[in-house]
C-alpha cells in the first residue's frame, strides 16, 4: 500500500500521481474520481487480472476505482 496525491485526471481516465506513476481507470469508474485531483489517495494491489490496482480516496476509503499502469509505468 502506498499513499500519494492524485495530481491530474484526464477525461479519458488517465490518472497522474505525485509519485510520477500513471494509471488508466476504467471508463465506468471515471465519474467516481471527479473530486479527487489534489487529494490523497491510497494505491493497493487488486485480485482483478485486468485491473491490477485499486485507487482509494484516503479521506473516504469506501470510494475506490480499479486501475492499471499506463505508459509503461509499473507500480512496485
N, CA, C and O atoms as a Maestro MAE file, in Angstrom:
{
 s_m_m2io_version
 :::
 2.0.0
}

f_m_ct {
 s_m_title
 :::
 protein
 m_atom[304] {
  # First column is atom index #
  i_m_mmod_type
  r_m_x_coord
  r_m_y_coord
  r_m_z_coord
  i_m_residue_number
  s_m_chain_name
  s_m_pdb_residue_name
  s_m_pdb_atom_name
  i_m_atomic_number
  :::
  1 25 0.838 -1.176 0.000 1 A "UNK " " N  " 7
  2 3 0.000 0.000 0.000 1 A "UNK " " CA " 6
  3 2 0.885 1.242 0.000 1 A "UNK " " C  " 6
  4 15 1.855 1.335 0.752 1 A "UNK " " O  " 8
  5 25 0.534 2.180 -0.848 2 A "UNK " " N  " 7
  6 3 1.250 3.450 -0.950 2 A "UNK " " CA " 6
  7 2 0.230 4.574 -0.907 2 A "UNK " " C  " 6
  8 15 -0.845 4.462 -1.496 2 A "UNK " " O  " 8
  9 25 0.559 5.648 -0.219 3 A "UNK " " N  " 7
  10 3 -0.311 6.822 -0.206 3 A "UNK " " CA " 6
  11 2 0.401 7.950 -0.936 3 A "UNK " " C  " 6
  12 15 1.574 8.221 -0.679 3 A "UNK " " O  " 8
  13 25 -0.302 8.599 -1.837 4 A "UNK " " N  " 7
  14 3 0.243 9.688 -2.644 4 A "UNK " " CA " 6
  15 2 -0.898 10.625 -3.012 4 A "UNK " " C  " 6
  16 15 -2.027 10.432 -2.562 4 A "UNK " " O  " 8
  17 25 -0.618 11.626 -3.817 5 A "UNK " " N  " 7
  18 3 -1.638 12.586 -4.228 5 A "UNK " " CA " 6
  19 2 -1.991 12.386 -5.692 5 A "UNK " " C  " 6
  20 15 -1.114 12.165 -6.527 5 A "UNK " " O  " 8
  21 25 -3.274 12.463 -5.997 6 A "UNK " " N  " 7
  22 3 -3.715 12.451 -7.387 6 A "UNK " " CA " 6
  23 2 -3.533 13.868 -7.920 6 A "UNK " " C  " 6
  24 15 -4.203 14.801 -7.476 6 A "UNK " " O  " 8
  25 25 -2.629 14.015 -8.866 7 A "UNK " " N  " 7
  26 3 -2.300 15.331 -9.402 7 A "UNK " " CA " 6
  27 2 -3.285 15.746 -10.474 7 A "UNK " " C  " 6
  28 15 -3.762 16.880 -10.489 7 A "UNK " " O  " 8
  29 25 -3.586 14.821 -11.372 8 A "UNK " " N  " 7
  30 3 -4.423 15.160 -12.520 8 A "UNK " " CA " 6
  31 2 -5.162 13.930 -13.012 8 A "UNK " " C  " 6
  32 15 -4.631 12.820 -12.985 8 A "UNK " " O  " 8
  33 25 -6.408 14.138 -13.468 9 A "UNK " " N  " 7
  34 3 -7.191 13.066 -14.062 9 A "UNK " " CA " 6
  35 2 -7.707 13.567 -15.398 9 A "UNK " " C  " 6
  36 15 -8.418 14.571 -15.455 9 A "UNK " " O  " 8
  37 25 -7.354 12.876 -16.471 10 A "UNK " " N  " 7
  38 3 -7.825 13.299 -17.797 10 A "UNK " " CA " 6
  39 2 -9.247 12.800 -18.025 10 A "UNK " " C  " 6
  40 15 -9.720 11.904 -17.326 10 A "UNK " " O  " 8
  41 25 -9.915 13.380 -18.996 11 A "UNK " " N  " 7
  42 3 -11.289 12.999 -19.325 11 A "UNK " " CA " 6
  43 2 -11.382 11.556 -19.813 11 A "UNK " " C  " 6
  44 15 -12.440 10.934 -19.719 11 A "UNK " " O  " 8
  45 25 -10.265 11.018 -20.340 12 A "UNK " " N  " 7
  46 3 -10.290 9.639 -20.827 12 A "UNK " " CA " 6
  47 2 -9.750 8.643 -19.804 12 A "UNK " " C  " 6
  48 15 -9.475 7.495 -20.152 12 A "UNK " " O  " 8
  49 25 -9.593 9.066 -18.540 13 A "UNK " " N  " 7
  50 3 -9.269 8.137 -17.467 13 A "UNK " " CA " 6
  51 2 -7.807 7.907 -17.184 13 A "UNK " " C  " 6
  52 15 -7.453 6.864 -16.635 13 A "UNK " " O  " 8
  53 25 -6.945 8.838 -17.534 14 A "UNK " " N  " 7
  54 3 -5.523 8.718 -17.204 14 A "UNK " " CA " 6
  55 2 -5.258 9.516 -15.930 14 A "UNK " " C  " 6
  56 15 -5.459 10.730 -15.887 14 A "UNK " " O  " 8
  57 25 -4.802 8.812 -14.893 15 A "UNK " " N  " 7
  58 3 -4.535 9.433 -13.592 15 A "UNK " " CA " 6
  59 2 -3.036 9.625 -13.422 15 A "UNK " " C  " 6
  60 15 -2.266 8.670 -13.527 15 A "UNK " " O  " 8
  61 25 -2.625 10.858 -13.158 16 A "UNK " " N  " 7
  62 3 -1.216 11.162 -12.896 16 A "UNK " " CA " 6
  63 2 -1.074 11.412 -11.404 16 A "UNK " " C  " 6
  64 15 -1.781 12.244 -10.836 16 A "UNK " " O  " 8
  65 25 -0.147 10.680 -10.766 17 A "UNK " " N  " 7
  66 3 0.048 10.771 -9.332 17 A "UNK " " CA " 6
  67 2 1.307 11.563 -8.992 17 A "UNK " " C  " 6
  68 15 2.204 11.702 -9.824 17 A "UNK " " O  " 8
  69 25 1.369 12.077 -7.772 18 A "UNK " " N  " 7
  70 3 2.511 12.881 -7.328 18 A "UNK " " CA " 6
  71 2 3.808 12.073 -7.308 18 A "UNK " " C  " 6
  72 15 4.888 12.651 -7.427 18 A "UNK " " O  " 8
  73 25 3.724 10.756 -7.162 19 A "UNK " " N  " 7
  74 3 4.925 9.919 -7.158 19 A "UNK " " CA " 6
  75 2 5.363 9.539 -8.574 19 A "UNK " " C  " 6
  76 15 6.189 8.644 -8.753 19 A "UNK " " O  " 8
  77 25 4.805 10.224 -9.583 20 A "UNK " " N  " 7
  78 3 5.123 10.067 -11.006 20 A "UNK " " CA " 6
  79 2 4.570 8.807 -11.645 20 A "UNK " " C  " 6
  80 15 4.874 8.524 -12.804 20 A "UNK " " O  " 8
  81 25 3.763 8.041 -10.917 21 A "UNK " " N  " 7
  82 3 3.094 6.887 -11.509 21 A "UNK " " CA " 6
  83 2 1.909 7.380 -12.336 21 A "UNK " " C  " 6
  84 15 1.306 8.410 -12.037 21 A "UNK " " O  " 8
  85 25 1.595 6.628 -13.370 22 A "UNK " " N  " 7
  86 3 0.465 6.959 -14.244 22 A "UNK " " CA " 6
  87 2 -0.392 5.703 -14.378 22 A "UNK " " C  " 6
  88 15 0.113 4.618 -14.669 22 A "UNK " " O  " 8
  89 25 -1.690 5.869 -14.162 23 A "UNK " " N  " 7
  90 3 -2.619 4.753 -14.232 23 A "UNK " " CA " 6
  91 2 -3.762 5.066 -15.175 23 A "UNK " " C  " 6
  92 15 -4.112 6.225 -15.398 23 A "UNK " " O  " 8
  93 25 -4.335 4.009 -15.722 24 A "UNK " " N  " 7
  94 3 -5.547 4.124 -16.538 24 A "UNK " " CA " 6
  95 2 -6.706 3.581 -15.707 24 A "UNK " " C  " 6
  96 15 -6.604 2.518 -15.095 24 A "UNK " " O  " 8
  97 25 -7.803 4.324 -15.694 25 A "UNK " " N  " 7
  98 3 -9.001 3.983 -14.928 25 A "UNK " " CA " 6
  99 2 -10.076 3.516 -15.916 25 A "UNK " " C  " 6
  100 15 -10.198 4.108 -16.988 25 A "UNK " " O  " 8
  101 25 -10.861 2.475 -15.597 26 A "UNK " " N  " 7
  102 3 -11.934 2.059 -16.498 26 A "UNK " " CA " 6
  103 2 -12.942 3.188 -16.718 26 A "UNK " " C  " 6
  104 15 -13.230 3.960 -15.804 26 A "UNK " " O  " 8
  105 25 -13.460 3.273 -17.909 27 A "UNK " " N  " 7
  106 3 -14.403 4.327 -18.268 27 A "UNK " " CA " 6
  107 2 -15.561 4.424 -17.273 27 A "UNK " " C  " 6
  108 15 -15.966 5.528 -16.910 27 A "UNK " " O  " 8
  109 25 -16.078 3.325 -16.845 28 A "UNK " " N  " 7
  110 3 -17.203 3.326 -15.914 28 A "UNK " " CA " 6
  111 2 -16.860 3.819 -14.519 28 A "UNK " " C  " 6
  112 15 -17.760 4.071 -13.719 28 A "UNK " " O  " 8
  113 25 -15.582 3.961 -14.212 29 A "UNK " " N  " 7
  114 3 -15.151 4.405 -12.885 29 A "UNK " " CA " 6
  115 2 -14.719 5.874 -12.862 29 A "UNK " " C  " 6
  116 15 -14.527 6.431 -11.781 29 A "UNK " " O  " 8
  117 25 -14.563 6.507 -14.009 30 A "UNK " " N  " 7
  118 3 -14.030 7.870 -14.081 30 A "UNK " " CA " 6
  119 2 -14.870 8.856 -13.271 30 A "UNK " " C  " 6
  120 15 -14.312 9.710 -12.582 30 A "UNK " " O  " 8
  121 25 -16.178 8.758 -13.336 31 A "UNK " " N  " 7
  122 3 -17.046 9.699 -12.616 31 A "UNK " " CA " 6
  123 2 -16.797 9.681 -11.112 31 A "UNK " " C  " 6
  124 15 -16.990 10.694 -10.440 31 A "UNK " " O  " 8
  125 25 -16.372 8.537 -10.578 32 A "UNK " " N  " 7
  126 3 -16.106 8.435 -9.134 32 A "UNK " " CA " 6
  127 2 -14.935 9.305 -8.696 32 A "UNK " " C  " 6
  128 15 -14.813 9.639 -7.518 32 A "UNK " " O  " 8
  129 25 -14.072 9.674 -9.643 33 A "UNK " " N  " 7
  130 3 -12.840 10.397 -9.295 33 A "UNK " " CA " 6
  131 2 -12.933 11.898 -9.538 33 A "UNK " " C  " 6
  132 15 -11.928 12.599 -9.421 33 A "UNK " " O  " 8
  133 25 -14.113 12.405 -9.874 34 A "UNK " " N  " 7
  134 3 -14.239 13.810 -10.272 34 A "UNK " " CA " 6
  135 2 -13.740 14.785 -9.205 34 A "UNK " " C  " 6
  136 15 -13.254 15.860 -9.556 34 A "UNK " " O  " 8
  137 25 -13.841 14.452 -7.930 35 A "UNK " " N  " 7
  138 3 -13.396 15.339 -6.849 35 A "UNK " " CA " 6
  139 2 -12.024 14.966 -6.294 35 A "UNK " " C  " 6
  140 15 -11.583 15.563 -5.312 35 A "UNK " " O  " 8
  141 25 -11.349 14.007 -6.888 36 A "UNK " " N  " 7
  142 3 -10.096 13.521 -6.339 36 A "UNK " " CA " 6
  143 2 -8.848 14.342 -6.653 36 A "UNK " " C  " 6
  144 15 -7.942 14.357 -5.819 36 A "UNK " " O  " 8
  145 25 -8.731 15.025 -7.788 37 A "UNK " " N  " 7
  146 3 -7.483 15.752 -8.056 37 A "UNK " " CA " 6
  147 2 -7.106 16.671 -6.896 37 A "UNK " " C  " 6
  148 15 -7.923 17.449 -6.403 37 A "UNK " " O  " 8
  149 25 -5.847 16.560 -6.474 38 A "UNK " " N  " 7
  150 3 -5.333 17.347 -5.363 38 A "UNK " " CA " 6
  151 2 -5.516 16.687 -4.010 38 A "UNK " " C  " 6
  152 15 -5.102 17.243 -2.993 38 A "UNK " " O  " 8
  153 25 -6.131 15.506 -3.976 39 A "UNK " " N  " 7
  154 3 -6.359 14.825 -2.702 39 A "UNK " " CA " 6
  155 2 -5.444 13.613 -2.562 39 A "UNK " " C  " 6
  156 15 -4.883 13.117 -3.539 39 A "UNK " " O  " 8
  157 25 -5.309 13.154 -1.325 40 A "UNK " " N  " 7
  158 3 -4.514 11.965 -1.038 40 A "UNK " " CA " 6
  159 2 -5.295 10.718 -1.438 40 A "UNK " " C  " 6
  160 15 -6.493 10.597 -1.180 40 A "UNK " " O  " 8
  161 25 -4.581 9.801 -2.072 41 A "UNK " " N  " 7
  162 3 -5.189 8.519 -2.430 41 A "UNK " " CA " 6
  163 2 -4.284 7.388 -1.981 41 A "UNK " " C  " 6
  164 15 -3.090 7.579 -1.752 41 A "UNK " " O  " 8
  165 25 -4.862 6.226 -1.860 42 A "UNK " " N  " 7
  166 3 -4.143 5.010 -1.477 42 A "UNK " " CA " 6
  167 2 -4.131 4.088 -2.689 42 A "UNK " " C  " 6
  168 15 -5.156 3.888 -3.341 42 A "UNK " " O  " 8
  169 25 -2.963 3.532 -2.982 43 A "UNK " " N  " 7
  170 3 -2.817 2.593 -4.105 43 A "UNK " " CA " 6
  171 2 -2.560 1.207 -3.518 43 A "UNK " " C  " 6
  172 15 -1.621 1.012 -2.747 43 A "UNK " " O  " 8
  173 25 -3.404 0.254 -3.890 44 A "UNK " " N  " 7
  174 3 -3.260 -1.129 -3.416 44 A "UNK " " CA " 6
  175 2 -3.369 -2.092 -4.590 44 A "UNK " " C  " 6
  176 15 -3.979 -1.765 -5.608 44 A "UNK " " O  " 8
  177 25 -2.792 -3.251 -4.457 45 A "UNK " " N  " 7
  178 3 -2.956 -4.294 -5.471 45 A "UNK " " CA " 6
  179 2 -4.364 -4.870 -5.370 45 A "UNK " " C  " 6
  180 15 -4.954 -4.924 -4.291 45 A "UNK " " O  " 8
  181 25 -4.888 -5.297 -6.516 46 A "UNK " " N  " 7
  182 3 -6.211 -5.936 -6.534 46 A "UNK " " CA " 6
  183 2 -6.051 -7.382 -6.975 46 A "UNK " " C  " 6
  184 15 -4.975 -7.797 -7.405 46 A "UNK " " O  " 8
  185 25 -7.127 -8.138 -6.865 47 A "UNK " " N  " 7
  186 3 -7.138 -9.529 -7.318 47 A "UNK " " CA " 6
  187 2 -7.669 -9.646 -8.738 47 A "UNK " " C  " 6
  188 15 -7.811 -10.755 -9.255 47 A "UNK " " O  " 8
  189 25 -7.964 -8.520 -9.373 48 A "UNK " " N  " 7
  190 3 -8.525 -8.494 -10.714 48 A "UNK " " CA " 6
  191 2 -7.391 -8.595 -11.732 48 A "UNK " " C  " 6
  192 15 -6.469 -7.780 -11.701 48 A "UNK " " O  " 8
  193 25 -7.438 -9.569 -12.624 49 A "UNK " " N  " 7
  194 3 -6.364 -9.789 -13.592 49 A "UNK " " CA " 6
  195 2 -6.221 -8.639 -14.593 49 A "UNK " " C  " 6
  196 15 -5.109 -8.311 -15.006 49 A "UNK " " O  " 8
  197 25 -7.326 -8.036 -14.977 50 A "UNK " " N  " 7
  198 3 -7.274 -6.952 -15.966 50 A "UNK " " CA " 6
  199 2 -6.903 -5.615 -15.334 50 A "UNK " " C  " 6
  200 15 -6.226 -4.801 -15.962 50 A "UNK " " O  " 8
  201 25 -7.332 -5.385 -14.118 51 A "UNK " " N  " 7
  202 3 -7.088 -4.117 -13.411 51 A "UNK " " CA " 6
  203 2 -6.324 -4.462 -12.137 51 A "UNK " " C  " 6
  204 15 -6.923 -4.784 -11.111 51 A "UNK " " O  " 8
  205 25 -4.995 -4.391 -12.212 52 A "UNK " " N  " 7
  206 3 -4.134 -4.906 -11.152 52 A "UNK " " CA " 6
  207 2 -4.100 -4.078 -9.871 52 A "UNK " " C  " 6
  208 15 -3.580 -4.537 -8.853 52 A "UNK " " O  " 8
  209 25 -4.647 -2.867 -9.909 53 A "UNK " " N  " 7
  210 3 -4.585 -1.988 -8.747 53 A "UNK " " CA " 6
  211 2 -5.939 -1.403 -8.413 53 A "UNK " " C  " 6
  212 15 -6.852 -1.386 -9.238 53 A "UNK " " O  " 8
  213 25 -6.052 -0.923 -7.184 54 A "UNK " " N  " 7
  214 3 -7.215 -0.183 -6.716 54 A "UNK " " CA " 6
  215 2 -6.699 1.146 -6.191 54 A "UNK " " C  " 6
  216 15 -5.745 1.189 -5.414 54 A "UNK " " O  " 8
  217 25 -7.336 2.230 -6.621 55 A "UNK " " N  " 7
  218 3 -7.043 3.556 -6.085 55 A "UNK " " CA " 6
  219 2 -8.208 3.921 -5.184 55 A "UNK " " C  " 6
  220 15 -9.369 3.823 -5.581 55 A "UNK " " O  " 8
  221 25 -7.883 4.349 -3.946 56 A "UNK " " N  " 7
  222 3 -8.917 4.712 -2.983 56 A "UNK " " CA " 6
  223 2 -8.689 6.136 -2.506 56 A "UNK " " C  " 6
  224 15 -7.547 6.578 -2.380 56 A "UNK " " O  " 8
  225 25 -9.751 6.842 -2.246 57 A "UNK " " N  " 7
  226 3 -9.663 8.145 -1.608 57 A "UNK " " CA " 6
  227 2 -9.220 7.912 -0.161 57 A "UNK " " C  " 6
  228 15 -9.847 7.129 0.552 57 A "UNK " " O  " 8
  229 25 -8.141 8.586 0.286 58 A "UNK " " N  " 7
  230 3 -7.672 8.418 1.661 58 A "UNK " " CA " 6
  231 2 -8.713 8.939 2.657 58 A "UNK " " C  " 6
  232 15 -8.838 8.414 3.764 58 A "UNK " " O  " 8
  233 25 -9.449 9.963 2.261 59 A "UNK " " N  " 7
  234 3 -10.461 10.543 3.148 59 A "UNK " " CA " 6
  235 2 -11.682 9.631 3.282 59 A "UNK " " C  " 6
  236 15 -12.285 9.542 4.351 59 A "UNK " " O  " 8
  237 25 -12.031 8.968 2.207 60 A "UNK " " N  " 7
  238 3 -13.200 8.076 2.208 60 A "UNK " " CA " 6
  239 2 -12.838 6.790 1.478 60 A "UNK " " C  " 6
  240 15 -13.192 6.628 0.310 60 A "UNK " " O  " 8
  241 25 -12.131 5.861 2.151 61 A "UNK " " N  " 7
  242 3 -11.644 4.632 1.500 61 A "UNK " " CA " 6
  243 2 -12.727 3.775 0.857 61 A "UNK " " C  " 6
  244 15 -12.418 2.905 0.042 61 A "UNK " " O  " 8
  245 25 -13.977 4.003 1.204 62 A "UNK " " N  " 7
  246 3 -15.054 3.250 0.557 62 A "UNK " " CA " 6
  247 2 -15.216 3.682 -0.898 62 A "UNK " " C  " 6
  248 15 -15.827 2.964 -1.689 62 A "UNK " " O  " 8
  249 25 -14.676 4.846 -1.259 63 A "UNK " " N  " 7
  250 3 -14.699 5.302 -2.650 63 A "UNK " " CA " 6
  251 2 -13.417 4.797 -3.319 63 A "UNK " " C  " 6
  252 15 -12.315 5.198 -2.944 63 A "UNK " " O  " 8
  253 25 -13.570 3.918 -4.307 64 A "UNK " " N  " 7
  254 3 -12.406 3.335 -4.957 64 A "UNK " " CA " 6
  255 2 -12.693 3.100 -6.432 64 A "UNK " " C  " 6
  256 15 -13.842 3.078 -6.872 64 A "UNK " " O  " 8
  257 25 -11.601 2.924 -7.186 65 A "UNK " " N  " 7
  258 3 -11.690 2.600 -8.611 65 A "UNK " " CA " 6
  259 2 -10.606 1.585 -8.942 65 A "UNK " " C  " 6
  260 15 -9.565 1.541 -8.287 65 A "UNK " " O  " 8
  261 25 -10.853 0.771 -9.960 66 A "UNK " " N  " 7
  262 3 -9.808 -0.092 -10.484 66 A "UNK " " CA " 6
  263 2 -8.848 0.748 -11.314 66 A "UNK " " C  " 6
  264 15 -9.216 1.811 -11.814 66 A "UNK " " O  " 8
  265 25 -7.613 0.266 -11.458 67 A "UNK " " N  " 7
  266 3 -6.622 0.971 -12.262 67 A "UNK " " CA " 6
  267 2 -5.591 -0.031 -12.764 67 A "UNK " " C  " 6
  268 15 -5.396 -1.100 -12.187 67 A "UNK " " O  " 8
  269 25 -4.941 0.349 -13.851 68 A "UNK " " N  " 7
  270 3 -3.835 -0.439 -14.388 68 A "UNK " " CA " 6
  271 2 -2.731 0.543 -14.791 68 A "UNK " " C  " 6
  272 15 -3.029 1.655 -15.227 68 A "UNK " " O  " 8
  273 25 -1.454 0.145 -14.650 69 A "UNK " " N  " 7
  274 3 -0.369 1.054 -15.053 69 A "UNK " " CA " 6
  275 2 -0.523 1.477 -16.506 69 A "UNK " " C  " 6
  276 15 -0.948 0.689 -17.350 69 A "UNK " " O  " 8
  277 25 -0.178 2.712 -16.786 70 A "UNK " " N  " 7
  278 3 -0.301 3.259 -18.141 70 A "UNK " " CA " 6
  279 2 1.053 3.791 -18.584 70 A "UNK " " C  " 6
  280 15 1.855 4.235 -17.763 70 A "UNK " " O  " 8
  281 25 1.296 3.745 -19.867 71 A "UNK " " N  " 7
  282 3 2.526 4.302 -20.420 71 A "UNK " " CA " 6
  283 2 3.789 3.589 -19.991 71 A "UNK " " C  " 6
  284 15 4.858 4.197 -19.931 71 A "UNK " " O  " 8
  285 25 3.679 2.305 -19.691 72 A "UNK " " N  " 7
  286 3 4.853 1.534 -19.311 72 A "UNK " " CA " 6
  287 2 5.291 1.738 -17.882 72 A "UNK " " C  " 6
  288 15 6.295 1.163 -17.463 72 A "UNK " " O  " 8
  289 25 4.566 2.544 -17.117 73 A "UNK " " N  " 7
  290 3 4.916 2.773 -15.724 73 A "UNK " " CA " 6
  291 2 4.426 1.591 -14.910 73 A "UNK " " C  " 6
  292 15 3.245 1.249 -14.966 73 A "UNK " " O  " 8
  293 25 5.303 0.970 -14.164 74 A "UNK " " N  " 7
  294 3 4.928 -0.156 -13.322 74 A "UNK " " CA " 6
  295 2 5.057 0.282 -11.874 74 A "UNK " " C  " 6
  296 15 6.098 0.799 -11.469 74 A "UNK " " O  " 8
  297 25 4.025 0.081 -11.107 75 A "UNK " " N  " 7
  298 3 4.000 0.467 -9.698 75 A "UNK " " CA " 6
  299 2 4.490 -0.692 -8.870 75 A "UNK " " C  " 6
  300 15 3.946 -1.792 -8.969 75 A "UNK " " O  " 8
  301 25 5.494 -0.478 -8.061 76 A "UNK " " N  " 7
  302 3 6.071 -1.565 -7.263 76 A "UNK " " CA " 6
  303 2 5.333 -1.768 -5.965 76 A "UNK " " C  " 6
  304 15 5.695 -2.645 -5.180 76 A "UNK " " O  " 8
  :::
 }
 m_bond[303] {
  # First column is bond index #
  i_m_from
  i_m_to
  i_m_order
  :::
  1 1 2 1
  2 2 3 1
  3 3 4 2
  4 3 5 1
  5 5 6 1
  6 6 7 1
  7 7 8 2
  8 7 9 1
  9 9 10 1
  10 10 11 1
  11 11 12 2
  12 11 13 1
  13 13 14 1
  14 14 15 1
  15 15 16 2
  16 15 17 1
  17 17 18 1
  18 18 19 1
  19 19 20 2
  20 19 21 1
  21 21 22 1
  22 22 23 1
  23 23 24 2
  24 23 25 1
  25 25 26 1
  26 26 27 1
  27 27 28 2
  28 27 29 1
  29 29 30 1
  30 30 31 1
  31 31 32 2
  32 31 33 1
  33 33 34 1
  34 34 35 1
  35 35 36 2
  36 35 37 1
  37 37 38 1
  38 38 39 1
  39 39 40 2
  40 39 41 1
  41 41 42 1
  42 42 43 1
  43 43 44 2
  44 43 45 1
  45 45 46 1
  46 46 47 1
  47 47 48 2
  48 47 49 1
  49 49 50 1
  50 50 51 1
  51 51 52 2
  52 51 53 1
  53 53 54 1
  54 54 55 1
  55 55 56 2
  56 55 57 1
  57 57 58 1
  58 58 59 1
  59 59 60 2
  60 59 61 1
  61 61 62 1
  62 62 63 1
  63 63 64 2
  64 63 65 1
  65 65 66 1
  66 66 67 1
  67 67 68 2
  68 67 69 1
  69 69 70 1
  70 70 71 1
  71 71 72 2
  72 71 73 1
  73 73 74 1
  74 74 75 1
  75 75 76 2
  76 75 77 1
  77 77 78 1
  78 78 79 1
  79 79 80 2
  80 79 81 1
  81 81 82 1
  82 82 83 1
  83 83 84 2
  84 83 85 1
  85 85 86 1
  86 86 87 1
  87 87 88 2
  88 87 89 1
  89 89 90 1
  90 90 91 1
  91 91 92 2
  92 91 93 1
  93 93 94 1
  94 94 95 1
  95 95 96 2
  96 95 97 1
  97 97 98 1
  98 98 99 1
  99 99 100 2
  100 99 101 1
  101 101 102 1
  102 102 103 1
  103 103 104 2
  104 103 105 1
  105 105 106 1
  106 106 107 1
  107 107 108 2
  108 107 109 1
  109 109 110 1
  110 110 111 1
  111 111 112 2
  112 111 113 1
  113 113 114 1
  114 114 115 1
  115 115 116 2
  116 115 117 1
  117 117 118 1
  118 118 119 1
  119 119 120 2
  120 119 121 1
  121 121 122 1
  122 122 123 1
  123 123 124 2
  124 123 125 1
  125 125 126 1
  126 126 127 1
  127 127 128 2
  128 127 129 1
  129 129 130 1
  130 130 131 1
  131 131 132 2
  132 131 133 1
  133 133 134 1
  134 134 135 1
  135 135 136 2
  136 135 137 1
  137 137 138 1
  138 138 139 1
  139 139 140 2
  140 139 141 1
  141 141 142 1
  142 142 143 1
  143 143 144 2
  144 143 145 1
  145 145 146 1
  146 146 147 1
  147 147 148 2
  148 147 149 1
  149 149 150 1
  150 150 151 1
  151 151 152 2
  152 151 153 1
  153 153 154 1
  154 154 155 1
  155 155 156 2
  156 155 157 1
  157 157 158 1
  158 158 159 1
  159 159 160 2
  160 159 161 1
  161 161 162 1
  162 162 163 1
  163 163 164 2
  164 163 165 1
  165 165 166 1
  166 166 167 1
  167 167 168 2
  168 167 169 1
  169 169 170 1
  170 170 171 1
  171 171 172 2
  172 171 173 1
  173 173 174 1
  174 174 175 1
  175 175 176 2
  176 175 177 1
  177 177 178 1
  178 178 179 1
  179 179 180 2
  180 179 181 1
  181 181 182 1
  182 182 183 1
  183 183 184 2
  184 183 185 1
  185 185 186 1
  186 186 187 1
  187 187 188 2
  188 187 189 1
  189 189 190 1
  190 190 191 1
  191 191 192 2
  192 191 193 1
  193 193 194 1
  194 194 195 1
  195 195 196 2
  196 195 197 1
  197 197 198 1
  198 198 199 1
  199 199 200 2
  200 199 201 1
  201 201 202 1
  202 202 203 1
  203 203 204 2
  204 203 205 1
  205 205 206 1
  206 206 207 1
  207 207 208 2
  208 207 209 1
  209 209 210 1
  210 210 211 1
  211 211 212 2
  212 211 213 1
  213 213 214 1
  214 214 215 1
  215 215 216 2
  216 215 217 1
  217 217 218 1
  218 218 219 1
  219 219 220 2
  220 219 221 1
  221 221 222 1
  222 222 223 1
  223 223 224 2
  224 223 225 1
  225 225 226 1
  226 226 227 1
  227 227 228 2
  228 227 229 1
  229 229 230 1
  230 230 231 1
  231 231 232 2
  232 231 233 1
  233 233 234 1
  234 234 235 1
  235 235 236 2
  236 235 237 1
  237 237 238 1
  238 238 239 1
  239 239 240 2
  240 239 241 1
  241 241 242 1
  242 242 243 1
  243 243 244 2
  244 243 245 1
  245 245 246 1
  246 246 247 1
  247 247 248 2
  248 247 249 1
  249 249 250 1
  250 250 251 1
  251 251 252 2
  252 251 253 1
  253 253 254 1
  254 254 255 1
  255 255 256 2
  256 255 257 1
  257 257 258 1
  258 258 259 1
  259 259 260 2
  260 259 261 1
  261 261 262 1
  262 262 263 1
  263 263 264 2
  264 263 265 1
  265 265 266 1
  266 266 267 1
  267 267 268 2
  268 267 269 1
  269 269 270 1
  270 270 271 1
  271 271 272 2
  272 271 273 1
  273 273 274 1
  274 274 275 1
  275 275 276 2
  276 275 277 1
  277 277 278 1
  278 278 279 1
  279 279 280 2
  280 279 281 1
  281 281 282 1
  282 282 283 1
  283 283 284 2
  284 283 285 1
  285 285 286 1
  286 286 287 1
  287 287 288 2
  288 287 289 1
  289 289 290 1
  290 290 291 1
  291 291 292 2
  292 291 293 1
  293 293 294 1
  294 294 295 1
  295 295 296 2
  296 295 297 1
  297 297 298 1
  298 298 299 1
  299 299 300 2
  300 299 301 1
  301 301 302 1
  302 302 303 1
  303 303 304 2
  :::
 }
}
